């Protein structure tokens, strides 16, 4: 009996170390060091991230910290990406939040940078999650980050190239819209004019004048006072753009 208990204890110890090694080798894609999420929110975010990771063979991660301890957030995100989140076959990306300075940064490796570019993909991601971050809806922001990442990756797979907002602009469509808009406006104007029975063109400009409608008998200007108000020019929102040739990404304030 004693030998059986000893074997069970050894088995449990081995299982514990194997589990710890597995976790170390495959860390969670959500590291909420700043404790922004509740238990149910964590599960929802991890499910959203996991679905995208599994479908496209990538690693998407979200890391929140109280402070980067005076390390530039871009450098901090790149270090985490290289040391912890690097097992995605088709690319790796991490979103880092520093709560003391209200900074965020998205770091991508070379492979992911081809799929989610700095000029097209990163702004598209920011457009989805940044308003939610500013409203402190962190769980919704992280889910929006994962969902939009999935959309961008789907675009890459379908088109063989990364999403570029300029590709969505069509000169032909714009020209057609302008022609239809101008033509429609002209027809509506003509119709409205034709239904106004009291409107008719005059033969001369003098017909529009009523000489008895105004009589100026005195003219006098009096300066009372002057009020000058100055408004500070709004500062441009600080951005953090990638300057690292081996990484992509960008960030700013939230």
C-alpha positions in Angstrom: 0.0 0.0 0.0 2.8 2.4 0.9 4.6 1.7 -2.4 1.3 2.4 -4.3 1.0 5.8 -2.6 4.6 6.6 -3.4 4.1 5.8 -7.0 1.0 7.9 -7.2 2.8 10.8 -5.6 5.7 10.4 -8.1 3.2 10.3 -11.0 1.5 13.5 -9.8 4.8 15.3 -9.5 5.8 14.2 -13.0 2.4 15.3 -14.3 2.8 18.7 -12.7 6.2 19.3 -14.2 5.0 18.1 -17.6 2.1 20.5 -17.4 4.3 23.4 -16.4 6.7 22.7 -19.3 3.9 22.5 -21.7 2.6 25.9 -20.5 6.0 27.4 -20.8 6.4 26.1 -24.3 2.9 27.2 -25.3 2.1 30.3 -23.3 -1.4 31.8 -23.3 -2.2 34.3 -25.9 -3.7 36.5 -23.2 -1.4 37.8 -20.5 -3.5 40.3 -18.5 -0.8 41.5 -16.1 -2.8 44.8 -15.5 -5.9 42.7 -14.4 -8.3 44.5 -16.7 -10.6 41.5 -17.4 -12.9 39.4 -15.3 -13.0 35.6 -15.6 -15.8 35.4 -18.1 -14.3 38.2 -20.2 -10.9 36.3 -20.3 -12.6 33.2 -21.6 -14.5 35.2 -24.3 -11.4 37.0 -25.5 -9.3 33.7 -25.5 -12.1 32.0 -27.6 -12.1 34.8 -30.1 -8.3 34.8 -30.4 -8.1 31.0 -30.5 -10.6 30.8 -33.4 -8.5 33.1 -35.5 -5.2 31.5 -34.5 -6.5 28.0 -35.4 -8.1 29.0 -38.7 -5.1 30.9 -40.1 -2.1 29.2 -38.4 -0.9 32.4 -36.7 -0.3 33.6 -33.2 -2.2 36.6 -31.9 -1.5 37.8 -28.4 -2.7 40.4 -26.0 -0.4 41.6 -23.2 -1.4 44.2 -20.6 1.1 45.5 -18.1 1.0 48.1 -15.4 4.2 49.6 -16.7 7.0 48.9 -19.2 9.4 50.4 -16.7 10.8 53.1 -18.9 11.3 50.8 -21.8 9.9 52.2 -25.1 6.6 50.4 -25.7 7.6 49.5 -29.2 10.8 47.9 -28.0 9.0 46.2 -25.2 6.4 44.7 -27.6 9.1 43.5 -30.0 11.0 41.8 -27.2 7.8 39.9 -26.0 7.1 38.9 -29.6 10.6 37.5 -30.1 10.9 35.7 -26.8 7.4 34.4 -26.1 5.0 34.6 -29.1 6.9 33.1 -32.1 5.3 29.8 -32.8 2.8 30.9 -35.5 3.5 29.1 -38.8 2.0 32.0 -40.8 3.0 34.9 -38.6 3.0 36.3 -35.1 1.5 39.5 -33.7 1.1 41.0 -30.2 -0.9 43.9 -28.9 0.6 45.5 -25.7 -1.0 47.9 -23.4 0.9 50.0 -20.8 -1.6 51.3 -18.3 0.6 53.9 -16.6 1.2 55.9 -19.8 -1.9 54.8 -21.6 0.2 53.6 -24.5 -0.6 50.7 -26.9 1.5 49.0 -29.5 1.0 46.3 -32.1 4.1 44.4 -33.0 4.3 42.0 -36.0 7.1 39.7 -37.2 8.3 39.7 -40.8 5.8 37.0 -41.9 2.8 38.7 -40.3 4.0 42.1 -41.6 3.4 40.8 -45.2 -0.2 39.9 -44.2 -1.0 42.9 -42.0 1.0 45.8 -43.2 2.0 48.9 -41.3 0.2 51.3 -43.7 -2.9 49.4 -44.4 -3.5 46.7 -41.8 -2.4 48.4 -38.6 -4.7 51.4 -39.1 -7.6 49.1 -40.0 -7.1 47.3 -36.7 -6.8 50.5 -34.8 -10.1 51.8 -36.3 -11.9 48.8 -34.7 -10.4 48.5 -31.2 -9.1 51.9 -30.4 -12.5 53.6 -29.7 -13.3 50.8 -27.4 -10.0 51.1 -25.5 -10.7 54.8 -25.0 -14.1 53.9 -23.5 -12.3 51.3 -21.2 -14.3 48.5 -22.8 -11.2 46.3 -22.8 -12.8 42.9 -23.4 -14.7 44.3 -26.4 -11.5 46.0 -27.7 -9.5 42.8 -27.5 -12.2 40.8 -29.3 -12.4 43.5 -32.0 -8.6 43.2 -32.4 -8.9 39.5 -32.9 -11.9 39.7 -35.2 -10.4 42.4 -37.5 -7.2 40.4 -37.6 -9.2 37.5 -38.9 -10.8 39.7 -41.6 -7.4 41.0 -42.7 -5.9 37.5 -42.8 -9.0 36.2 -44.8 -8.4 39.1 -47.3 -4.8 38.0 -47.7 -5.7 34.4 -48.4 -8.5 35.4 -50.8 -6.5 38.0 -52.8 -2.9 36.9 -52.4 -1.9 40.3 -51.1 -2.4 42.4 -47.9 -5.3 44.7 -47.5 -4.8 48.2 -48.8 -7.5 50.8 -48.4 -6.5 52.4 -51.7 -7.5 49.2 -53.5 -11.1 49.8 -52.4 -11.2 53.2 -54.2 -12.6 53.1 -57.8 -12.3 56.2 -60.0 -15.0 54.8 -62.4 -17.4 54.4 -59.5 -16.7 57.9 -58.3 -17.3 59.3 -61.8 -20.6 57.4 -62.2 -21.7 58.6 -58.7 -20.9 62.3 -59.6 -22.8 62.1 -62.9 -25.8 60.6 -61.3 -25.7 63.0 -58.4 -25.4 66.1 -60.6 -28.0 64.9 -63.1 -30.5 64.0 -60.4 -30.0 67.4 -58.7 -30.5 69.2 -61.9 -33.8 67.4 -62.6 -35.1 68.0 -59.1 -34.3 71.7 -59.4 -36.0 72.0 -62.7 -39.1 70.3 -61.3 -39.3 72.5 -58.2 -38.9 75.7 -60.3 -41.6 74.6 -62.7 -44.1 74.1 -59.8 -43.5 77.6 -58.4 -46.2 79.6 -60.1 -45.1 83.0 -58.6 -41.6 82.8 -60.1 -40.9 84.2 -63.6 -37.7 85.5 -65.1 -37.4 89.3 -65.4 -36.4 91.0 -68.6 -33.9 93.4 -67.0 -32.0 93.6 -63.7 -33.7 96.8 -62.7 -37.0 94.9 -62.3 -35.6 93.3 -59.2 -35.1 96.7 -57.4 -37.6 98.4 -55.3 -36.4 102.0 -55.0 -38.9 102.9 -52.2 -38.0 100.0 -49.9 -35.0 101.7 -48.2 -34.3 105.3 -47.2 -31.0 106.1 -45.4 -31.3 109.4 -43.5 -28.3 109.2 -41.1 -25.0 107.4 -41.0 -22.8 107.0 -37.9 -20.3 104.4 -36.7 -19.5 104.0 -33.0 -16.7 101.6 -31.8 -17.6 100.1 -28.4 -15.0 97.5 -27.5 -13.0 94.6 -28.7 -12.8 91.1 -27.2 -9.9 88.8 -28.1 -10.0 85.1 -27.2 -7.1 82.7 -27.7 -7.5 78.9 -28.0 -4.5 76.6 -27.8 -3.8 74.7 -30.9 -4.6 71.0 -30.5 -1.5 68.8 -30.2 -1.1 66.1 -32.7 -1.8 62.7 -31.2 1.5 61.0 -30.4 2.2 57.9 -32.4 4.7 55.1 -32.2 5.6 53.8 -35.6 7.9 50.9 -36.3 11.5 51.7 -37.3 12.8 48.2 -36.9 13.6 46.4 -40.1 12.8 43.0 -38.6 9.5 44.0 -37.1 6.4 45.8 -38.2 3.5 47.5 -36.4 2.7 50.8 -34.8 0.8 52.3 -31.9 -0.1 55.4 -29.9 -2.1 56.7 -27.0 -5.5 55.5 -25.8 
